[in-house]
Amino acid sequence: MYLILTAAALYGLGLIGGRAGRNLVAAGMVIHVGHLLHRGLKLGWFPITERMDIFSFISVTVMVLYLILQKFRPARSMEFYFIPMGAFFAFVSILYQPVNAVDVFMESGWFYVFSTLNIIAYALLSAGTAYGISYVFNDDEEAESLQHRLTLYGWAAFSASLLAGSVWFFLSYGSYWYWTAKEFWSSLVWLYYGIYLHSRYMGNLRGRPAGLIGLLGYPVLLFNYFGIGTIIQSPWSQF
């Protein structure tokens, strides 16, 4: 917990911006990755089988995207959009009690493909949202292009994760899909972002309206993880 809090604090200090800010974010990432390596050694598996570790991985991946994009496609004030997202997932991760066990049904290559793609999808869609905020509120055309591109990649990763998850579910439980609340909302996330990607090419929605549609997809994405099982009942899962 203390390692994650230290990493999150360094991410927060990165809000000062510039090279110094990026160095602080990089230092936080080193500590955060060290925590994940420790978790992996403790579990004896790649630590993406429970919510604490999954949110932790999303946080690190968001910060990696921030540093890469700021190096090759620098944009002003992006730290104010990226860093709160990375810090948010880091703080959320420590709210979950570690399970410290891997269910026998998760000991499958298909589960790890599904979980890894899901983490990448959440990080890419978070990054797309960050650029969408910059576009909608600052009218930054370069940010609009990056919002679309990152969201497209995130949607593709999410689509692939659903396919991999269906194969894993069939091999483990004998069915591709049960239409639980979690599966239903995952379908809604996929459909909503698909609507955004199409809206960008529709004449009456092109530009800021489409950008806003993309932004509104993020609450749908977050509700899929935080609302299902709390507000809407669904079978419990450790991931």
C-alpha positions in Angstrom: 0.0 0.0 0.0 2.8 2.4 0.9 4.6 1.8 -2.4 1.4 2.6 -4.3 0.7 5.8 -2.2 4.3 6.9 -2.8 3.9 6.3 -6.5 0.6 8.2 -6.6 2.1 11.1 -4.7 5.0 11.4 -7.2 2.4 11.3 -10.0 0.6 14.2 -8.3 3.9 16.2 -8.1 4.2 15.7 -11.8 1.5 18.3 -12.2 4.2 20.9 -12.1 4.7 20.0 -15.7 7.8 20.2 -17.9 10.8 17.9 -17.7 10.9 18.0 -13.9 7.3 16.9 -13.8 7.8 14.0 -16.3 10.9 12.9 -14.2 8.7 12.7 -11.1 6.1 10.7 -13.0 8.9 8.4 -14.2 10.2 8.0 -10.6 6.6 7.1 -9.5 6.4 4.5 -12.3 9.6 2.8 -11.1 8.2 2.5 -7.6 4.9 1.3 -8.9 6.4 -1.3 -11.2 8.5 -2.5 -8.3 5.3 -3.0 -6.3 3.8 -5.0 -9.2 6.9 -7.2 -9.5 6.7 -7.9 -5.8 3.0 -8.9 -6.2 3.9 -11.2 -9.1 6.6 -12.9 -7.0 4.2 -13.3 -4.1 1.4 -14.8 -6.3 3.7 -16.8 -8.5 1.7 -15.5 -11.5 1.5 -12.4 -13.5 -0.5 -10.2 -11.1 -3.6 -9.4 -13.2 -6.1 -11.8 -11.6 -7.7 -9.5 -9.0 -9.0 -6.0 -8.8 -6.2 -4.5 -6.7 -3.6 -5.5 -9.2 -5.7 -4.7 -12.3 -6.4 -1.1 -11.2 -2.7 -0.8 -10.3 -1.7 -2.0 -13.8 -4.2 0.4 -15.4 -2.6 3.3 -13.5 0.9 2.4 -14.6 -0.2 2.0 -18.2 -1.9 5.4 -18.2 1.3 7.0 -17.0 3.3 5.1 -19.6 1.1 6.4 -22.3 1.4 10.0 -20.9 5.2 9.9 -21.0 5.3 8.3 -24.5 2.7 10.7 -26.0 4.3 13.8 -24.4 7.7 12.8 -25.8 6.5 12.1 -29.4 3.3 14.2 -29.6 3.7 16.9 -27.0 0.7 19.0 -26.1 0.2 21.7 -23.5 -1.2 21.0 -20.1 -1.9 17.3 -20.7 -0.5 16.5 -17.3 -3.7 18.1 -15.8 -5.8 15.5 -17.6 -3.6 12.4 -17.5 -2.2 12.5 -14.0 -5.5 12.6 -12.1 -6.6 9.5 -14.1 -3.4 7.6 -13.2 -3.5 8.7 -9.6 -7.2 7.8 -9.4 -6.7 4.2 -10.4 -3.7 3.9 -8.1 -5.7 5.1 -5.1 -8.7 2.9 -6.1 -6.4 -0.2 -6.2 -5.6 0.1 -2.5 -9.3 0.1 -1.5 -9.5 -3.6 -2.4 -8.3 -6.3 -0.1 -5.7 -8.5 -1.9 -7.0 -12.0 -2.6 -3.5 -13.5 -2.9 -4.8 -16.6 -4.7 -5.3 -17.5 -8.3 -8.6 -19.4 -9.0 -7.9 -22.7 -10.9 -10.2 -21.4 -13.7 -7.9 -18.4 -14.2 -4.8 -20.6 -14.8 -5.4 -20.3 -18.6 -3.6 -18.5 -21.3 -6.9 -17.2 -22.6 -7.7 -15.5 -19.2 -4.3 -13.7 -19.3 -4.9 -12.6 -22.9 -8.4 -11.3 -21.9 -7.2 -9.5 -18.7 -4.1 -7.9 -20.4 -6.2 -6.6 -23.3 -8.8 -5.3 -20.9 -6.1 -3.3 -19.0 -4.7 -1.9 -22.3 -8.2 -1.0 -23.4 -9.0 0.9 -20.2 -5.7 2.7 -20.4 -6.1 3.7 -24.0 -9.7 4.8 -23.5 -8.6 6.9 -20.5 -5.9 8.5 -22.7 -8.4 9.2 -25.4 -10.7 10.8 -22.8 -7.8 13.0 -21.6 -7.3 14.4 -25.2 -11.0 14.7 -25.6 -11.2 17.0 -22.6 -8.5 19.1 -24.1 -10.3 19.3 -27.4 -13.8 20.0 -26.1 -12.7 22.7 -23.6 -9.6 24.2 -25.5 -10.7 23.6 -29.1 -7.3 21.9 -29.8 -7.6 20.1 -33.2 -4.5 18.0 -32.6 -6.1 16.8 -29.4 -9.3 15.8 -31.3 -7.2 13.6 -33.7 -5.5 11.9 -30.8 -8.8 11.4 -29.0 -10.1 9.6 -32.0 -7.0 7.5 -32.6 -6.5 6.4 -29.0 -10.2 5.6 -28.6 -10.1 3.6 -31.8 -7.1 1.6 -30.5 -8.8 1.2 -27.1 -12.1 0.0 -28.7 -10.1 -2.5 -30.8 -8.3 -3.8 -27.7 -11.7 -4.0 -25.8 -13.2 -5.9 -28.7 -10.3 -8.4 -28.7 -10.6 -8.7 -24.9 -14.3 -9.6 -25.2 -13.4 -12.3 -27.8 -10.6 -13.7 -25.7 -12.8 -13.6 -22.6 -15.6 -15.5 -24.4 -13.1 -18.3 -25.4 -11.8 -18.5 -21.8 -15.3 -18.6 -20.4 -16.3 -21.4 -22.7 -13.3 -23.5 -21.9 -13.7 -22.9 -18.2 -17.5 -22.9 -17.8 -18.9 -24.4 -21.0 -20.6 -21.2 -22.3 -19.5 -18.2 -24.3 -21.8 -15.7 -22.7 -24.3 -15.7 -19.8 -25.8 -12.2 -20.1 -25.1 -11.3 -16.5 -25.2 -7.5 -15.7 -21.4 -7.4 -16.1 -21.5 -8.9 -19.5 -24.4 -6.8 -20.6 -22.7 -3.6 -19.6 -19.5 -4.7 -21.3 -21.6 -4.9 -24.4 -22.9 -1.4 -23.8 -19.4 -0.1 -23.5 -18.4 -1.7 -26.8 -21.5 -0.4 -28.5 -21.2 3.1 -27.1 -17.6 3.7 -28.2 -18.5 2.2 -31.6 -21.2 4.9 -31.9 -18.7 7.6 -31.0 -16.2 6.3 -33.7 -19.0 6.4 -36.3 -20.3 9.8 -35.1 -17.0 11.5 -36.0 -17.7 10.9 -39.7 -21.4 12.1 -39.6 -21.8 15.6 -40.9 -24.1 16.9 -38.3 -22.1 15.4 -35.4 -18.5 16.0 -36.7 -16.3 18.1 -34.5 -17.1 19.1 -31.0 -20.4 17.1 -30.7 -18.6 13.9 -31.6 -15.8 14.8 -29.1 -18.4 15.3 -26.4 -20.0 11.9 -27.3 -16.6 10.4 -26.8 -16.1 12.0 -23.4 -19.5 10.8 -22.2 -18.3 7.2 -22.9 -15.9 7.4 -20.0 -18.6 7.4 -17.3 -20.1 4.4 -19.1 -16.7 2.7 -19.0 -16.2 3.4 -15.3 -19.7 2.3 -14.3 -18.9 -1.0 -16.0 -16.3 -1.6 -13.3 -17.5 0.3 -10.3 -21.3 0.2 -10.7 -21.8 -3.4 -11.5 -21.8 -5.5 -8.4 -22.6 -2.4 -6.2 -25.4 -0.4 -7.7 -26.5 -3.2 -10.1 -26.3 -6.7 -8.7 -24.1 -9.2 -10.6 -22.3 -12.4 -9.7 -19.1 -11.7 -7.7 -15.7 -12.0 -9.4 -12.3 -11.3 -8.1 -11.4 -9.4 -11.3 
